[in-house]
Amino acid sequence: MALKNIEAFIEAYTREFDYYDAAAESCANQCETLLARQGIRAIVSHRAKRPSKLRLKLIQRDPKKKYQTNEQIREDIPDLAGVRIALYFPADRERVKAMIAGNFSVEATKNFPESNKRKRGKRFDGYHADHYRVQLRNVTPTETQSSYSAARIEIQVGSVLMHAWAEVEHDLIYKPESGIPSEDENAILDELNGLVIAGEIALERLQRAVERRLSQKSDTVFQNHYELAAFLDKWIRKEFAGEDPPQIGRADILWNLLRRAKMDRSAEIEPLLANISGEATLSDQISEAVLAIQPDLYRDFVSLQSNPTMSSSIGGRNPDMQSEAIGKFLSIWIIIERTFAHLAMEDPGRPRRNSMNLDLAKKIGLSASAVNTIDQARRTRNLLVHGVEIPSSEFLITETSFLEMVVKEMAEHPNPDVRSAVENAGRPFDQ
């Protein structure tokens, strides 16, 4: 009867194989994108279990599990669709844990090695990795991944060395066609496990050596966003020890912004880290600080932020019209922000960070409608800058017209300092 249940499941699963394979591919693609954006070096692979191999596994497990239903088998086999994240640096497992929690629906987590399951006769503790049983989040009905949101997927996270050892060990120990390994073969596998664990220690030392190199020389330019992420990760571990740290976020976008601002080195970033909190990603907070200093980079930053999601955010809208509306809104917003920065300067030629605020607008006596317009435009600006949502072109055009009235009010202000600040807003700050 048990074999009949297994054969019925395999028959059903064979028809679903392409679905699980596509679900695994969708998950792997998302993982690969997230890892790259956050500056985590890894190799991502995926697969759906082959029906023939699954059948052998179920037959092996059935004497203990005594399968009766398809659902019982599905609960017992969490990796019909599987994704493997092989990390260059084992210490990045914690960063990947936060990445998975923030982007997938996590049903269960399993951490290896399990302390109560150490094998007899082994000097080393075997497999080191984290397994996550997840489902893709059904964010919008237009996204391809929403088709696979019902599939349970197992994401395995470990080092490249550990995954390689696990493949060898699994094929020798758990494949019945290979025969039962001898005592000598088991001893060699244990020895290799020790070498792999030593290799992971070496990889962790290598990671720390890279971080030291990037921190010691303030004139060293970050060559890519992976180096930037390594620098920021070290800073987080030092400054937020024992606390809930902020996530690094989009290291790729931040690195491109820093390059354009000519601030892509540790000496330029360190002053910006003084007011960092755990409330938003590090990339978002540093970007805010950079834009406060160089507001002319708004257009570049919004372009970097919105490009990956522009097509899904715009929907059926005209992309050219949308881009033009964004450009006009930011052009006027830059004038507004530069005007306030000039008014708030503490040192000649240098704007005060985060100087643009409603208190200053009220202090110089702008009308209530102007203050309200600035407040609303600030929220719109945040939507654009942080990629939360791309407002419609019609909404942006309306917002822009209201901002133009604010600029006109300031240009005709009775205070000559305000009029001068509006005029200076059209010229770059002295560096």
C-alpha positions as CSV (number, residue, x, y, z in Angstrom):
1,M,0.0,0.0,0.0
2,A,2.8,2.4,0.9
3,L,4.6,1.9,-2.5
4,K,1.2,2.6,-4.2
5,N,1.0,5.9,-2.3
6,I,4.5,6.8,-3.4
7,E,3.8,6.0,-7.0
8,A,0.6,8.1,-7.0
9,F,2.6,11.0,-5.6
10,I,5.4,10.6,-8.1
11,E,2.9,10.5,-11.0
12,A,1.3,13.8,-9.8
13,Y,4.6,15.4,-9.1
14,T,5.9,14.5,-12.6
15,R,3.1,16.6,-14.1
16,E,4.0,19.4,-11.7
17,F,7.8,19.2,-12.3
18,D,8.0,22.2,-14.7
19,Y,6.0,24.3,-12.2
20,Y,8.4,23.6,-9.4
21,D,11.4,24.1,-11.7
22,A,10.1,27.5,-12.8
23,A,9.3,28.5,-9.2
24,A,12.9,27.6,-8.1
25,E,14.3,29.6,-11.1
26,S,12.1,32.6,-10.1
27,C,13.3,32.4,-6.5
28,A,17.0,32.0,-7.6
29,N,16.7,35.0,-9.9
30,Q,15.3,37.1,-7.1
31,C,18.0,35.9,-4.7
32,E,20.8,36.7,-7.2
33,T,19.5,40.2,-7.8
34,L,19.1,40.9,-4.0
35,L,22.6,39.6,-3.3
36,A,24.2,41.6,-6.0
37,R,22.4,44.8,-5.0
38,Q,23.5,44.4,-1.4
39,G,27.1,43.6,-2.3
40,I,27.1,40.0,-1.1
41,R,29.4,37.7,-3.1
42,A,27.8,34.4,-3.8
43,I,27.0,31.7,-6.4
44,V,23.3,31.0,-6.8
45,S,21.9,27.8,-8.3
46,H,18.5,26.2,-8.4
47,R,16.7,22.9,-9.3
48,A,13.5,21.0,-8.9
49,K,13.9,17.4,-7.6
50,R,14.0,14.9,-10.4
51,P,11.1,12.4,-10.1
52,S,13.3,9.4,-10.4
53,K,15.6,10.6,-7.5
54,L,12.6,11.6,-5.4
55,R,11.1,8.2,-5.8
56,L,14.2,6.5,-4.4
57,K,14.3,9.0,-1.5
58,L,10.7,8.3,-0.6
59,I,11.1,4.6,-0.7
60,Q,14.1,4.9,1.6
61,R,12.2,7.1,4.1
62,D,8.9,5.2,4.0
63,P,9.7,2.5,6.6
64,K,9.9,5.2,9.2
65,K,7.5,7.8,7.8
66,K,4.8,5.4,6.5
67,Y,3.4,7.7,3.9
68,Q,-0.4,7.7,3.6
69,T,-1.3,10.9,1.6
70,N,0.2,13.3,-0.9
71,E,0.1,16.1,1.7
72,Q,2.1,14.1,4.2
73,I,4.8,13.6,1.6
74,R,4.8,17.3,0.7
75,E,5.2,18.2,4.4
76,D,8.1,15.8,4.7
77,I,10.0,16.9,1.6
78,P,10.5,20.7,1.8
79,D,12.8,21.0,-1.1
80,L,10.8,19.9,-4.2
81,A,11.9,23.3,-5.4
82,G,15.4,24.3,-4.1
83,V,17.7,27.2,-4.3
84,R,21.3,27.1,-3.1
85,I,23.2,30.3,-2.1
86,A,27.0,29.4,-1.9
87,L,28.7,32.3,-0.1
88,Y,32.2,33.4,-0.7
89,F,32.4,34.5,2.9
90,P,30.7,32.4,5.6
91,A,30.2,35.4,7.9
92,D,27.7,36.8,5.4
93,R,25.1,34.2,6.5
94,E,23.6,36.7,9.0
95,R,23.2,39.3,6.2
96,V,21.5,36.7,4.0
97,K,19.2,35.8,6.9
98,A,18.0,39.4,7.1
99,M,17.7,39.5,3.3
100,I,15.5,36.4,3.1
101,A,13.3,37.5,6.0
102,G,12.8,40.9,4.3
103,N,11.9,39.6,0.9
104,F,10.2,36.2,1.3
105,S,7.5,34.6,3.4
106,V,9.5,32.3,5.7
107,E,7.6,29.3,7.1
108,A,10.5,27.5,8.8
109,T,14.2,27.8,9.5
110,K,16.7,25.0,10.2
111,N,20.3,25.6,11.2
112,F,23.1,23.1,10.8
113,P,24.9,21.5,12.6
114,E,22.2,20.4,14.9
115,S,23.7,20.1,18.3
116,N,21.8,16.9,19.3
117,K,22.6,15.0,16.1
118,R,26.4,14.8,16.0
119,K,27.4,11.5,14.3
120,R,29.3,8.9,16.3
121,G,32.9,8.4,15.4
122,K,33.2,11.9,13.8
123,R,35.8,14.3,15.0
124,F,34.2,17.2,13.2
125,D,30.6,18.4,13.3
126,G,29.7,18.0,9.7
127,Y,27.4,20.3,7.6
128,H,27.3,24.0,8.4
129,A,24.4,25.9,6.7
130,D,21.0,27.5,7.2
131,H,17.9,26.1,5.4
132,Y,14.8,28.3,4.9
133,R,11.5,27.0,3.8
134,V,9.9,30.0,2.0
135,Q,7.2,31.1,-0.4
136,L,7.5,33.9,-2.9
137,R,5.6,37.0,-1.9
138,N,2.7,37.9,-4.1
139,V,3.4,41.6,-4.3
140,T,1.4,42.6,-7.3
141,P,-0.8,40.5,-9.7
142,T,1.4,41.6,-12.6
143,E,4.6,40.1,-11.4
144,T,5.8,36.9,-12.9
145,Q,6.7,35.5,-9.4
146,S,3.0,35.7,-8.3
147,S,2.3,32.6,-10.4
148,Y,4.6,30.6,-8.1
149,S,3.6,32.1,-4.7
150,A,1.9,28.8,-3.7
151,A,5.1,26.8,-4.1
152,R,7.2,25.9,-1.1
153,I,10.9,26.5,-1.8
154,E,13.9,25.6,0.3
155,I,16.8,28.1,0.2
156,Q,20.1,26.6,1.4
157,V,22.7,29.1,2.6
158,G,26.3,28.0,3.3
159,S,29.8,28.7,2.1
160,V,31.1,27.6,-1.3
161,L,33.4,25.1,0.4
162,M,30.7,23.6,2.6
163,H,28.3,23.1,-0.3
164,A,31.0,21.3,-2.3
165,W,31.8,19.0,0.7
166,A,28.1,18.4,1.2
167,E,27.6,17.3,-2.4
168,V,30.4,14.8,-2.1
169,E,29.2,13.4,1.2
170,H,25.6,13.2,0.1
171,D,26.4,11.3,-3.1
172,L,28.6,8.8,-1.2
173,I,26.5,8.3,1.9
174,Y,22.9,8.6,0.7
175,K,22.9,7.2,-2.8
176,P,22.1,3.4,-2.5
177,E,23.5,2.8,-6.0
178,S,27.0,3.7,-4.6
179,G,27.0,1.0,-2.0
180,I,27.7,1.4,1.7
181,P,30.8,3.5,2.4
182,S,33.6,1.7,4.3
183,E,35.0,2.9,7.6
184,D,38.0,4.3,5.8
185,E,35.8,6.3,3.4
186,N,33.9,7.7,6.3
187,A,37.1,8.7,8.0
188,I,38.3,10.5,4.8
189,L,35.0,12.4,4.6
190,D,35.4,13.4,8.2
191,E,38.9,14.6,7.5
192,L,37.7,16.6,4.5
193,N,35.0,18.1,6.7
194,G,37.8,19.3,9.0
195,L,39.7,20.9,6.1
196,V,36.5,22.6,4.9
197,I,35.9,24.0,8.4
198,A,39.5,25.3,8.5
199,G,38.9,26.7,5.0
200,E,35.9,28.6,6.3
201,I,38.0,30.1,9.0
202,A,40.5,31.2,6.4
203,L,37.7,32.8,4.3
204,E,36.5,34.7,7.4
205,R,40.1,36.0,7.9
206,L,40.3,37.0,4.3
207,Q,37.1,38.9,4.7
208,R,38.4,40.8,7.7
209,A,41.7,41.5,5.8
210,V,39.7,43.1,3.0
211,E,37.7,45.2,5.5
212,R,41.0,46.4,7.1
213,R,42.4,47.3,3.8
214,L,39.4,49.4,2.9
215,S,39.3,51.1,6.3
216,Q,43.0,51.9,6.8
217,K,43.5,54.1,3.7
218,S,41.1,57.0,3.6
219,D,42.2,57.9,0.1
220,T,41.4,54.4,-1.3
221,V,38.6,54.5,-3.8
222,F,35.9,51.8,-3.6
223,Q,36.4,49.9,-6.8
224,N,32.9,48.4,-6.7
225,H,29.8,48.1,-4.6
226,Y,31.1,44.9,-3.0
227,E,34.0,46.8,-1.5
228,L,31.6,49.5,-0.3
229,A,29.3,46.9,1.3
230,A,32.3,45.3,3.1
231,F,33.3,48.7,4.5
232,L,29.8,49.4,5.7
233,D,29.3,45.9,7.1
234,K,32.4,46.3,9.3
235,W,31.1,49.7,10.5
236,I,27.7,48.3,11.4
237,R,29.2,45.5,13.4
238,K,31.3,47.9,15.4
239,E,28.7,50.6,15.9
240,F,25.7,48.4,16.6
241,A,27.2,45.6,18.6
242,G,24.5,44.1,20.7
243,E,21.8,46.2,19.1
244,D,19.4,45.9,16.1
245,P,21.5,47.2,13.3
246,P,20.3,48.8,10.1
247,Q,20.5,46.8,6.9
248,I,22.9,48.0,4.3
249,G,20.3,48.1,1.6
250,R,21.0,49.0,-2.1
251,A,24.8,49.1,-2.0
252,D,24.8,49.2,-5.8
253,I,22.8,52.4,-6.1
254,L,24.7,54.0,-3.2
255,W,28.0,53.3,-4.9
256,N,26.9,54.8,-8.2
257,L,25.7,57.9,-6.4
258,L,28.9,58.2,-4.4
259,R,30.9,57.9,-7.6
260,R,28.9,60.7,-9.3
261,A,29.3,62.8,-6.1
262,K,33.1,62.1,-6.1
263,M,32.6,60.8,-2.6
264,D,33.4,57.1,-3.1
265,R,36.1,56.7,-0.5
266,S,36.0,56.1,3.3
267,A,37.2,59.5,4.3
268,E,34.2,61.1,2.5
269,I,31.7,58.6,3.9
270,E,32.7,58.5,7.6
271,P,31.4,62.1,8.4
272,L,28.0,61.1,6.9
273,L,27.8,58.1,9.4
274,A,27.6,60.4,12.5
275,N,23.7,60.5,12.5
276,I,22.9,57.0,11.3
277,S,20.1,55.2,13.1
278,G,18.5,51.8,12.8
279,E,15.3,53.1,11.4
280,A,16.2,52.9,7.6
281,T,18.7,51.1,5.5
282,L,22.3,52.5,5.6
283,S,22.2,53.2,1.9
284,D,19.1,55.3,2.2
285,Q,20.4,57.3,5.1
286,I,23.8,57.9,3.4
287,S,22.1,58.8,0.1
288,E,19.9,61.4,2.0
289,A,23.1,63.0,3.4
290,V,24.8,63.1,0.0
291,L,21.7,64.7,-1.7
292,A,21.6,67.3,1.1
293,I,25.1,68.3,0.2
294,Q,24.8,67.9,-3.6
295,P,21.1,68.3,-4.5
296,D,22.0,68.6,-8.2
297,L,22.3,64.8,-8.1
298,Y,18.6,64.2,-7.5
299,R,17.9,63.4,-11.1
300,D,20.8,60.9,-11.3
301,F,19.7,59.3,-8.1
302,V,16.1,59.0,-9.0
303,S,17.1,57.5,-12.3
304,L,19.3,54.9,-10.5
305,Q,16.5,54.2,-8.0
306,S,13.6,53.9,-10.4
307,N,15.1,52.1,-13.4
308,P,14.7,48.5,-12.0
309,T,11.0,49.1,-11.2
310,M,10.0,51.7,-13.6
311,S,8.1,49.4,-16.0
312,S,6.0,47.7,-13.3
313,S,5.5,51.0,-11.5
314,I,4.3,52.9,-14.5
315,G,2.0,50.2,-15.8
316,G,0.1,51.4,-18.9
317,R,1.4,55.0,-18.6
318,N,3.6,56.7,-21.2
319,P,7.2,56.2,-20.0
320,D,8.4,59.3,-21.9
321,M,5.7,61.5,-20.4
322,Q,6.5,60.0,-17.0
323,S,10.2,60.7,-17.3
324,E,9.6,64.3,-18.4
325,A,7.2,64.9,-15.5
326,I,9.7,63.5,-13.0
327,G,12.5,65.7,-14.5
328,K,10.4,68.9,-14.3
329,F,9.3,68.1,-10.7
330,L,12.9,67.5,-9.6
331,S,14.1,70.7,-11.4
332,I,11.8,72.9,-9.3
333,W,12.4,70.8,-6.2
334,I,16.2,71.3,-6.5
335,I,15.6,75.1,-6.7
336,I,13.5,74.9,-3.5
337,E,16.0,72.8,-1.6
338,R,19.0,74.8,-2.7
339,T,17.3,78.0,-1.7
340,F,16.8,76.6,1.9
341,A,20.3,75.3,1.9
342,H,21.7,78.7,1.1
343,L,19.6,80.3,3.8
344,A,20.8,77.8,6.3
345,M,24.5,77.8,5.5
346,E,26.7,77.9,8.5
347,D,30.0,78.2,6.6
348,P,30.5,80.1,3.4
349,G,29.9,77.9,0.4
350,R,28.8,74.8,2.3
351,P,25.2,73.9,2.9
352,R,24.2,72.5,6.3
353,R,23.2,68.9,6.1
354,N,19.4,68.4,6.4
355,S,18.9,72.2,6.3
356,M,15.7,71.9,4.2
357,N,12.8,71.9,6.7
358,L,9.4,73.3,7.4
359,D,10.5,75.3,10.5
360,L,12.8,77.4,8.3
361,A,10.0,77.9,5.8
362,K,7.8,79.2,8.6
363,K,10.6,81.3,10.0
364,I,11.0,83.3,6.9
365,G,7.3,83.9,6.7
366,L,6.1,81.9,3.7
367,S,2.4,81.6,3.4
368,A,0.5,78.7,4.9
369,S,-0.3,77.4,1.4
370,A,3.4,77.5,0.4
371,V,4.4,75.6,3.6
372,N,1.7,73.0,2.9
373,T,2.9,72.7,-0.7
374,I,6.5,72.1,0.4
375,D,5.4,69.5,3.0
376,Q,3.4,67.6,0.3
377,A,6.2,67.9,-2.3
378,R,8.7,66.5,0.3
379,R,6.6,63.4,0.6
380,T,6.5,63.1,-3.2
381,R,10.2,63.5,-3.4
382,N,10.7,60.7,-0.9
383,L,8.5,58.4,-3.0
384,L,10.8,59.1,-6.0
385,V,14.1,59.0,-4.2
386,H,13.4,55.8,-2.2
387,G,11.7,54.0,-5.1
388,V,8.6,53.3,-3.0
389,E,6.2,54.4,-5.7
390,I,6.3,56.3,-9.0
391,P,3.5,58.9,-8.9
392,S,1.5,59.4,-12.1
393,S,2.6,62.1,-14.5
394,E,-0.6,64.0,-14.0
395,F,0.0,64.2,-10.2
396,L,3.7,65.3,-10.8
397,I,2.6,68.0,-13.2
398,T,0.2,69.4,-10.6
399,E,2.8,69.2,-7.9
400,T,5.3,71.0,-10.1
401,S,2.9,73.9,-10.8
402,F,2.3,74.4,-7.1
403,L,6.1,74.4,-6.4
404,E,6.6,77.0,-9.1
405,M,4.2,79.3,-7.2
406,V,6.3,78.7,-4.1
407,V,9.5,79.7,-6.0
408,K,7.7,82.8,-7.3
409,E,6.6,83.8,-3.7
410,M,10.2,83.4,-2.5
411,A,11.6,85.3,-5.5
412,E,9.3,88.3,-4.6
413,H,9.9,88.0,-0.8
414,P,10.4,91.3,1.0
415,N,13.5,90.0,2.7
416,P,16.5,90.5,0.3
417,D,18.3,87.5,1.8
418,V,15.5,85.2,0.7
419,R,15.5,86.8,-2.8
420,S,19.2,86.4,-3.0
421,A,19.0,82.7,-1.9
422,V,16.5,82.0,-4.7
423,E,18.9,83.6,-7.2
424,N,21.9,81.7,-5.9
425,A,19.9,78.5,-6.1
426,G,20.5,78.6,-9.8
427,R,24.3,78.5,-9.3
428,P,26.3,75.6,-7.9
429,F,27.6,75.8,-4.3
430,D,31.3,76.7,-4.1
431,Q,33.2,73.6,-3.2
